[in-house]
C-alpha cells in the first residue's frame, strides 16, 4: 500500500460512537457527528449513522456533497456560518445551517422559496468565545425577523465555545443559553427543538451537572475520533484514543553532522534555527512533510526524535532506532495533524478492522 498512509481502526470508531451516544443520552442530549476532520469520508460517516447518529455536520459543502453522493442517509448540517454567496448551495445540499447574519438568512429564504423547499436554521448566540454568534441583547429582534421569513424555519439556538477564545462551557453560560431559549419561546410563542450547547469541550460541564436544563444537543468530532475532551485534551474513560496511526517511510538513512555548516540564513519556514553540535549522528529522512501533516502535532511511536521538517521531508534522530531505508515510522496524531492528514490527497487512507466493525453493526 502506498506511503505515507493513515491507518483507521473502524471498529474503534463504532465503539466510541456507541459509548458517547449512550453517555450523553443519559441526560437527554443527542449527538450531532462532526465530519470535517475526516473530510466527509463516506465509510466513516456511514458507520457513525449506523451506530446511532442521525445528523452529520460539516463545515465544507464539498464534504456534505461527497457523503450524499455516496448514499449516506442522514440529516446534514452546515457547521460553518453560510457565506452569502453560498446560499443557493446551502439550500440544495443541506437540511440545517447555523446562522448569525440576517442578510444571509434573507438570502436563504429567497433560495428556499425558489427551490420550493423548507430549510431549517439554528441561530448562534455569542456567549464569550467571540467567534460567530448574535449578542444576547439582539436575539429578540433577530428572532422577530427570522420567524417572519418564508422558506426557512427556526428550529433552535446554539453557541460555540472553547474554540477561538478558549472559553469553557460551564454552568453559567449553559444556564444563560437555556434561559435565552425559554425566553424566546415565551416571547414569540414558538418551540425550539434544539438547544445546542457546544462541542467536545462540553464533557466536563456534562459530567459535573446534575441538571443540563434545556441543553439537548452537542456537536462532537474530537471526542468521537480521538476519545478526548477538548478543554484539557484528557481521555474520556471507556473511549479509544488510538484510532488513527500515521505511517511514513524512511527514504534516507545516513550518518551526518548534527549541526548544519556554512552561512546561516532563513530556512524554508522563514526561521533562523540554531542546532547544538553533538558530533556525528545517525539521521533518517521520512517521505512526508509539512504539506501533508502538522508536524508539531505528531508523536513517534518508535524511539526517534523529530529534528525538523520541510514541505516534503521530516528529519529524525536515528541514533537509537537504527532505521534503514524502506523501514517505516508510526505516529500518533493530535486533532490538527489529523485534520490536515486526512484531508491531504497525498496520504493514503487505510481502513482496518472494517469487517469486524460490520459484524458489530
C-alpha positions as CSV (number, residue, x, y, z in Angstrom):
1,X,0.0,0.0,0.0
2,X,1.2,3.5,-0.9
3,X,3.0,5.5,1.8
4,X,2.6,7.7,3.7
5,X,-0.8,6.5,4.9
6,X,-3.1,6.8,7.9
7,X,-4.5,3.5,9.3
8,X,-8.1,4.0,10.6
9,X,-9.5,1.5,13.0
10,X,-13.1,1.4,12.0
11,X,-14.3,-0.9,14.9
12,X,-12.9,1.6,17.4
13,X,-14.8,4.5,15.8
14,X,-18.0,2.4,16.0
15,X,-17.3,1.8,19.7
16,X,-16.7,5.4,20.5
17,X,-19.9,6.5,18.8
18,X,-21.9,3.9,20.7
19,X,-20.4,4.9,24.0
20,X,-20.9,8.6,23.5
21,X,-24.4,8.2,22.3
22,X,-25.2,6.2,25.4
23,X,-23.3,8.5,27.8
24,X,-24.9,11.8,26.6
25,X,-28.3,10.1,26.2
26,X,-28.5,9.5,29.9
27,X,-29.3,13.2,30.3
28,X,-31.3,13.6,27.2
29,X,-28.6,15.0,24.9
30,X,-28.4,13.9,21.3
31,X,-25.1,13.9,19.4
32,X,-24.5,15.5,16.1
33,X,-21.5,13.9,14.4
34,X,-18.9,16.4,13.1
35,X,-17.3,15.0,9.9
36,X,-14.9,17.8,8.9
37,X,-11.8,16.1,10.3
38,X,-12.4,13.1,8.1
39,X,-13.1,15.1,5.0
40,X,-16.6,13.6,4.7
41,X,-15.2,10.1,4.3
42,X,-18.4,8.1,3.4
43,X,-17.1,4.9,5.1
44,X,-16.7,6.6,8.4
45,X,-19.8,8.7,8.0
46,X,-21.9,5.6,7.3
47,X,-20.5,3.9,10.3
48,X,-21.5,6.9,12.5
49,X,-25.0,6.8,11.2
50,X,-25.3,3.0,11.7
51,X,-24.2,3.4,15.3
52,X,-26.9,5.9,16.3
53,X,-26.0,9.4,14.9
54,X,-28.9,10.9,13.0
55,X,-27.3,14.2,12.0
56,X,-23.9,14.8,10.4
57,X,-22.3,18.3,10.4
58,X,-19.5,19.6,8.3
59,X,-18.0,23.0,7.6
60,X,-17.4,22.2,3.9
61,X,-20.2,21.9,1.4
62,X,-17.9,19.7,-0.7
63,X,-17.7,17.1,2.1
64,X,-21.5,17.1,2.5
65,X,-21.9,16.6,-1.2
66,X,-19.4,13.7,-1.0
67,X,-21.4,11.9,1.7
68,X,-24.7,12.5,0.0
69,X,-23.4,11.2,-3.4
70,X,-22.2,8.1,-1.5
71,X,-25.8,7.4,-0.3
72,X,-25.3,8.3,3.4
73,X,-28.8,8.7,4.8
74,X,-28.7,11.3,7.5
75,X,-29.7,14.9,8.1
76,X,-26.9,17.2,7.0
77,X,-25.9,20.4,8.8
78,X,-23.6,23.1,7.6
79,X,-21.4,23.7,10.6
80,X,-19.8,26.9,9.4
81,X,-21.9,30.1,9.0
82,X,-23.1,30.2,5.4
83,X,-21.4,32.7,3.1
84,X,-23.9,35.0,1.4
85,X,-22.5,33.7,-2.0
86,X,-23.3,30.1,-0.9
87,X,-26.9,30.5,-0.1
88,X,-28.3,28.5,-3.1
89,X,-25.8,25.6,-2.5
90,X,-26.7,25.5,1.2
91,X,-30.4,25.1,0.4
92,X,-29.6,22.5,-2.2
93,X,-27.2,20.3,-0.3
94,X,-28.1,20.7,3.4
95,X,-31.1,20.4,5.7
96,X,-29.9,22.6,8.5
97,X,-27.5,25.6,8.9
98,X,-26.1,27.6,11.8
99,X,-26.6,31.3,11.3
100,X,-25.9,34.7,12.8
101,X,-26.4,37.2,10.0
102,X,-29.9,38.4,8.9
103,X,-28.8,39.3,5.4
104,X,-27.7,35.7,4.9
105,X,-31.0,34.3,6.4
106,X,-33.0,36.5,4.0
107,X,-31.0,35.1,1.1
108,X,-31.6,31.5,2.3
109,X,-35.3,32.4,2.4
110,X,-35.3,33.5,-1.2
111,X,-33.4,30.5,-2.4
112,X,-35.6,28.1,-0.4
113,X,-38.7,29.6,-1.9
114,X,-37.2,29.4,-5.4
115,X,-36.3,25.8,-4.7
116,X,-39.8,25.0,-3.2
117,X,-38.2,23.7,-0.1
118,X,-38.1,24.4,3.7
119,X,-34.7,24.9,5.2
120,X,-34.1,24.6,9.0
121,X,-32.0,27.2,10.8
122,X,-30.3,27.4,14.2
123,X,-29.4,30.8,15.5
124,X,-26.0,31.0,17.1
125,X,-25.7,33.1,20.3
126,X,-22.5,34.8,21.4
127,X,-21.6,33.7,24.9
128,X,-18.0,34.9,25.2
129,X,-15.7,32.9,22.8
130,X,-16.0,35.7,20.2
131,X,-16.3,33.6,17.1
132,X,-19.7,33.5,15.4
133,X,-22.9,34.4,17.3
134,X,-25.6,37.0,17.9
135,X,-25.2,39.1,21.1
136,X,-27.9,38.0,23.6
137,X,-29.3,41.5,23.7
138,X,-30.0,41.3,20.0
139,X,-31.7,37.9,20.0
140,X,-35.3,39.2,20.3
141,X,-35.0,41.4,17.2
142,X,-33.3,38.7,15.2
143,X,-35.9,36.1,16.1
144,X,-38.7,38.5,15.3
145,X,-37.2,39.0,11.8
146,X,-36.4,35.3,11.2
147,X,-39.8,33.9,12.0
148,X,-41.4,36.3,9.5
149,X,-39.3,34.8,6.7
150,X,-40.8,32.2,4.4
151,X,-38.9,29.1,3.2
152,X,-36.9,28.8,6.4
153,X,-38.0,27.6,9.9
154,X,-36.3,28.3,13.2
155,X,-35.7,25.0,14.9
156,X,-33.3,26.1,17.7
157,X,-30.4,28.1,19.1
158,X,-26.8,27.2,19.8
159,X,-23.5,28.5,20.9
160,X,-19.8,28.0,20.1
161,X,-17.3,27.9,23.0
162,X,-13.7,26.7,23.6
163,X,-12.7,27.5,20.1
164,X,-11.3,30.9,19.2
165,X,-11.2,32.4,22.7
166,X,-10.9,29.1,24.6
167,X,-13.8,29.9,26.8
168,X,-15.1,26.9,28.7
169,X,-18.7,25.7,28.7
170,X,-19.8,25.9,32.3
171,X,-22.9,26.1,34.5
172,X,-23.2,29.9,33.9
173,X,-23.1,30.1,30.1
174,X,-25.1,26.9,29.7
175,X,-27.8,28.3,32.1
176,X,-27.8,31.5,30.1
177,X,-28.3,29.6,26.8
178,X,-31.2,27.7,28.4
179,X,-32.7,30.9,29.7
180,X,-32.5,32.6,26.3
181,X,-34.3,29.6,24.8
182,X,-37.1,29.7,27.3
183,X,-37.5,33.5,27.0
184,X,-37.7,33.3,23.2
185,X,-40.3,30.6,23.3
186,X,-42.5,32.5,25.7
187,X,-42.0,35.8,23.9
188,X,-42.8,34.6,20.4
189,X,-45.0,31.5,21.3
190,X,-42.6,29.2,19.4
191,X,-41.0,25.9,20.2
192,X,-37.2,25.4,19.9
193,X,-36.5,21.7,19.3
194,X,-32.7,22.1,19.5
195,X,-30.6,23.9,22.1
196,X,-27.1,23.1,21.1
197,X,-24.6,23.7,23.9
198,X,-21.4,23.2,22.0
199,X,-18.9,20.6,21.3
200,X,-16.5,18.0,22.7
201,X,-15.4,20.8,25.1
202,X,-18.8,20.3,27.0
203,X,-17.7,16.9,28.5
204,X,-16.6,18.3,31.9
205,X,-19.7,20.5,32.2
206,X,-21.8,17.5,31.4
207,X,-20.2,15.2,34.0
208,X,-20.4,17.8,36.7
209,X,-24.1,18.8,36.0
210,X,-27.0,17.0,37.6
211,X,-29.4,19.1,35.5
212,X,-28.4,20.1,31.9
213,X,-31.6,22.3,31.8
214,X,-32.6,22.9,28.1
215,X,-29.3,21.7,26.5
216,X,-30.3,18.7,24.3
217,X,-27.7,18.7,21.6
218,X,-23.9,18.7,21.2
219,X,-21.7,18.7,18.1
220,X,-19.0,16.1,18.6
221,X,-15.9,15.5,16.5
222,X,-12.7,15.1,18.5
223,X,-14.4,13.0,21.3
224,X,-15.5,10.5,18.6
225,X,-12.3,10.3,16.7
226,X,-9.6,10.9,19.4
227,X,-11.6,9.9,22.5
228,X,-10.8,13.1,24.3
229,X,-12.5,16.2,25.7
230,X,-11.1,19.4,24.3
231,X,-10.5,21.7,27.2
232,X,-7.5,19.8,28.6
233,X,-7.3,17.1,26.0
234,X,-7.7,14.4,28.6
235,X,-9.0,11.0,27.6
236,X,-12.7,10.2,28.2
237,X,-13.0,6.9,30.2
238,X,-14.1,4.0,28.1
239,X,-13.1,5.5,24.7
240,X,-10.4,4.6,22.3
241,X,-7.7,7.3,21.8
242,X,-5.6,5.3,19.3
243,X,-8.0,5.1,16.3
244,X,-5.6,6.7,13.8
245,X,-2.0,5.9,13.1
246,X,0.2,7.7,10.7
247,X,2.8,5.6,8.8
248,X,5.7,7.1,7.0
249,X,8.6,5.5,5.1
250,X,12.3,6.1,5.6
251,X,13.8,7.4,2.3
252,X,17.3,8.2,3.5
253,X,19.4,6.9,6.5
254,X,22.9,8.2,6.9
255,X,25.5,9.4,9.4
256,X,25.9,13.2,9.2
257,X,27.0,16.1,11.4
258,X,24.5,17.1,14.0
259,X,25.0,20.8,13.1
260,X,24.5,22.4,9.7
261,X,27.5,24.1,8.3
262,X,28.0,27.2,6.1
263,X,26.5,30.7,6.3
264,X,23.1,30.6,8.1
265,X,20.1,32.4,6.7
266,X,16.3,31.8,7.0
267,X,15.2,28.2,6.3
268,X,12.2,27.4,4.1
269,X,9.9,28.3,7.1
270,X,11.4,31.8,7.4
271,X,13.2,30.9,10.6
272,X,16.8,31.0,11.6
273,X,17.4,27.8,13.6
274,X,20.3,27.0,16.0
275,X,21.5,23.4,16.4
276,X,23.8,22.1,19.1
277,X,26.9,20.3,18.0
278,X,26.8,16.7,19.2
279,X,29.2,15.4,16.5
280,X,28.3,12.8,14.0
281,X,24.9,11.2,14.4
282,X,22.6,8.8,12.6
283,X,19.8,10.7,10.8
284,X,16.9,9.4,8.9
285,X,14.6,11.2,6.4
286,X,10.9,10.3,6.1
287,X,8.9,10.8,2.9
288,X,6.3,13.2,4.4
289,X,6.3,16.8,5.4
290,X,4.5,20.0,6.2
291,X,2.4,19.8,3.1
292,X,0.9,16.6,4.4
293,X,0.6,17.0,8.2
294,X,1.0,19.4,11.1
295,X,4.4,18.1,12.2
296,X,4.2,19.6,15.6
297,X,1.0,17.5,16.2
298,X,2.5,14.1,15.6
299,X,4.3,11.9,18.2
300,X,6.6,9.0,17.1
301,X,5.8,5.6,18.5
302,X,9.3,4.4,17.9
303,X,12.4,5.6,19.7
304,X,13.2,8.5,17.4
305,X,13.1,12.3,17.8
306,X,11.9,14.8,15.2
307,X,14.8,17.2,14.4
308,X,12.9,19.3,11.8
309,X,10.7,19.3,8.7
310,X,10.3,20.9,5.3
311,X,7.4,20.7,2.9
312,X,8.1,17.1,1.9
313,X,10.5,15.7,4.5
314,X,10.7,15.0,8.2
315,X,14.2,14.5,9.6
316,X,14.6,12.4,12.7
317,X,17.4,11.4,15.1
318,X,18.0,7.8,14.2
319,X,20.8,7.0,16.8
320,X,18.6,4.7,18.9
321,X,16.2,3.2,16.4
322,X,18.8,2.4,13.7
323,X,16.2,2.6,10.9
324,X,17.1,1.7,7.4
325,X,15.8,2.8,4.0
326,X,12.4,1.2,3.4
327,X,11.6,0.9,7.2
328,X,8.5,2.7,8.5
329,X,7.9,5.0,11.4
330,X,4.5,5.3,13.0
331,X,3.0,8.3,14.8
332,X,0.0,9.3,16.9
333,X,-1.7,12.4,15.8
334,X,-3.5,15.3,17.6
335,X,-6.6,16.9,16.1
336,X,-4.9,19.5,13.9
337,X,-2.4,16.9,12.5
338,X,-5.3,14.5,11.8
339,X,-7.4,17.3,10.2
340,X,-4.6,18.1,7.7
341,X,-3.5,14.4,7.2
342,X,-7.0,13.0,6.5
343,X,-7.7,15.9,4.1
344,X,-4.4,15.5,2.3
345,X,-4.7,13.9,-1.2
346,X,-1.1,12.7,-0.8
347,X,-1.8,10.4,2.2
348,X,-3.4,7.0,1.6
349,X,-6.4,6.3,4.0
350,X,-6.5,2.6,5.0
351,X,-9.5,1.2,6.9
352,X,-8.6,-1.6,9.2
353,X,-10.9,-3.9,11.3
354,X,-13.7,-2.9,9.0
355,X,-15.1,-6.4,8.7
356,X,-15.1,-6.6,12.5
357,X,-17.0,-3.4,12.5
358,X,-19.6,-4.6,10.1
359,X,-20.2,-7.6,12.3
360,X,-20.7,-5.3,15.3
361,X,-23.2,-3.3,13.2
